[in-house]
Amino acid sequence: MTTSRQDYERRERQLLCEKATLSSESRGRERNEPECEIRTCFQRDRDRIIHSKAFRRLKHKTQVFLKPLDDHYRTRLTHTLEVGQIARTISRALRLNEDLVEAICMGHDLGHTPFGHSGEAALKDIHPGGFSHPAQSLRVVEQLEKDGLGLNLTHEVRDGIASHSKGMGPIIPDDKDKLPHTLEGQVARISDIVAYVNHDIDDAIRAGLLTEDSLPSDIAAEIGRGHSRRIGSMVGDVIRATLEQGMTHVTMSGVMREKTEQLRAFLNSNVYENPISVAQFDKAKRLLKQLYEYFLEHPEMVPVPKHLADSLDEHQAVCDYLAGMTDDYAIAIFEDLFLPKSWSRGEFRDVSS
């Protein structure tokens, strides 16, 4: 017998903690639509994101290392999956809504540019409105997917996507209004940094930029050595610290927060700003800036979702187009537009006669 949506909603009321977000109490969607008979609204949101075109493109977008030849480096898609796994573990231990957490995690980086943060920096420099990937991720699910109709996700999922980024700021801001409004959104937000500081270390070791012994000894003493041990230490700390302060918000202990922020700063200095990495990032930034300027001069070449055709200005249309590109597609377009092609017999016609 098929389990119905009402069965899932009843289980949530029975099994989740009192501070969890219940799907039956969602603030709803921007456009009203009939409920699914089988799935809760958050399960439905997760499925819509996973079946979206923007989600599929994540497999060919850079996480840290641009176009690596080794198959085992992370991409934006594998980062997303690792964030989701960590977030589900935390939310299960805290008896929060795993479906909501997973939906937020699957959608949090849909608006990320090709070439990782170098692509984001390029669009931030050249686009008049600036650029941030959380805002673009929200734009993808609200306006760009489904040919301009958007995915019509619930308020709670959109709030978690829009509020997930920390940049180089505090992991837990003093102003709690800057956090997602749900505990599930806060789990996704903290799981993002737990995932990337650990898998970026793993990839940097694989790339030869770091070794395990490169990590500062005081950080290693607190968090541990080895990929799985570090993740386990951080996840356990988040669960304990959040329970100890009464689940008013999702947090880390003071010591773990300090060491995690130090680890992020260490990665910034030794990996993200490493001269070897920076040289490639600078190339990617120049490529995207040149594409931006070209398409601004040739707006007829920019595909625009049909439901937005009458409302998009040229700058935003170009920004959306470039942000949605994969690494390979951006390079292919650049080569086609700016690099000469080899001549072959019969390819060019003599028009002088």
Secondary structure as the mmCIF struct_conf table of DSSP 4:
data_model
#
loop_
_struct_conf.conf_type_id
_struct_conf.id
_struct_conf.beg_label_comp_id
_struct_conf.beg_label_asym_id
_struct_conf.beg_label_seq_id
_struct_conf.end_label_comp_id
_struct_conf.end_label_asym_id
_struct_conf.end_label_seq_id
HELX_LH_PP_P HELX_LH_PP_P1 THR A 2 SER A 4
HELX_RH_AL_P HELX_RH_AL_P1 ARG A 5 LEU A 15
BEND BEND1 LEU A 16 LEU A 16
TURN_TY1_P TURN_TY1_P1 GLU A 18 LYS A 19
BEND BEND2 ALA A 20 ALA A 20
HELX_LH_PP_P HELX_LH_PP_P2 THR A 21 LEU A 22
HELX_RH_3T_P HELX_RH_3T_P1 SER A 23 GLU A 25
STRN STRN1 ARG A 29 ARG A 29
BEND BEND3 GLU A 30 ARG A 31
HELX_LH_PP_P HELX_LH_PP_P3 PRO A 34 CYS A 36
BEND BEND4 GLU A 37 ARG A 39
HELX_RH_AL_P HELX_RH_AL_P2 CYS A 41 ILE A 50
TURN_TY1_P TURN_TY1_P2 HIS A 51 HIS A 51
BEND BEND5 SER A 52 SER A 52
HELX_RH_AL_P HELX_RH_AL_P3 LYS A 53 ARG A 57
HELX_RH_3T_P HELX_RH_3T_P2 LEU A 58 HIS A 60
BEND BEND6 LYS A 61 LYS A 61
STRN STRN2 THR A 62 THR A 62
BEND BEND7 GLN A 63 LYS A 67
BEND BEND8 LEU A 69 ASP A 70
TURN_TY1_P TURN_TY1_P3 ASP A 71 HIS A 72
BEND BEND9 TYR A 73 TYR A 73
STRN STRN3 THR A 75 THR A 75
HELX_RH_AL_P HELX_RH_AL_P4 ARG A 76 LEU A 94
TURN_TY1_P TURN_TY1_P4 ARG A 95 ARG A 95
HELX_RH_AL_P HELX_RH_AL_P5 GLU A 98 GLY A 107
TURN_TY1_P TURN_TY1_P5 HIS A 108 GLY A 111
HELX_LH_PP_P HELX_LH_PP_P4 HIS A 112 THR A 113
TURN_TY1_P TURN_TY1_P6 PRO A 114 PHE A 115
HELX_RH_AL_P HELX_RH_AL_P6 GLY A 116 ILE A 126
BEND BEND10 HIS A 127 HIS A 127
TURN_TY1_P TURN_TY1_P7 PRO A 128 GLY A 129
HELX_RH_AL_P HELX_RH_AL_P7 HIS A 133 ARG A 139
HELX_RH_PI_P HELX_RH_PI_P1 VAL A 140 LEU A 144
HELX_RH_AL_P HELX_RH_AL_P8 GLU A 145 GLY A 148
TURN_TY1_P TURN_TY1_P8 LEU A 149 LEU A 149
STRN STRN4 THR A 154 THR A 154
HELX_RH_AL_P HELX_RH_AL_P9 HIS A 155 ALA A 162
TURN_TY1_P TURN_TY1_P9 SER A 163 SER A 163
TURN_TY1_P TURN_TY1_P10 GLY A 167 MET A 168
BEND BEND11 GLY A 169 GLY A 169
BEND BEND12 ILE A 171 ILE A 172
BEND BEND13 ASP A 174 ASP A 175
HELX_RH_3T_P HELX_RH_3T_P3 LYS A 176 LYS A 178
BEND BEND14 LEU A 179 LEU A 179
BEND BEND15 HIS A 181 THR A 182
HELX_RH_AL_P HELX_RH_AL_P10 LEU A 183 ARG A 206
TURN_TY1_P TURN_TY1_P11 ALA A 207 GLY A 208
BEND BEND16 LEU A 209 LEU A 209
HELX_RH_3T_P HELX_RH_3T_P4 GLU A 212 SER A 214
BEND BEND17 LEU A 215 LEU A 215
HELX_RH_AL_P HELX_RH_AL_P11 SER A 217 ILE A 223
BEND BEND18 ARG A 225 GLY A 226
HELX_RH_AL_P HELX_RH_AL_P12 HIS A 227 GLU A 244
TURN_TY1_P TURN_TY1_P12 GLN A 245 MET A 247
BEND BEND19 THR A 248 HIS A 249
HELX_RH_AL_P HELX_RH_AL_P13 GLY A 254 LEU A 267
HELX_RH_PI_P HELX_RH_PI_P2 ASN A 268 TYR A 272
TURN_TY1_P TURN_TY1_P13 GLU A 273 GLU A 273
HELX_RH_AL_P HELX_RH_AL_P14 PRO A 275 GLU A 297
HELX_RH_3T_P HELX_RH_3T_P5 PRO A 299 MET A 301
BEND BEND20 VAL A 302 VAL A 302
HELX_RH_3T_P HELX_RH_3T_P6 LYS A 306 LEU A 308
TURN_TY1_P TURN_TY1_P14 ALA A 309 SER A 311
HELX_RH_AL_P HELX_RH_AL_P15 GLU A 314 GLY A 324
HELX_RH_AL_P HELX_RH_AL_P16 ASP A 327 PHE A 338
BEND BEND21 LEU A 339 LEU A 339
HELX_LH_PP_P HELX_LH_PP_P5 PRO A 340 TRP A 343
TURN_TY1_P TURN_TY1_P15 ARG A 345 GLU A 347
BEND BEND22 PHE A 348 PHE A 348
#
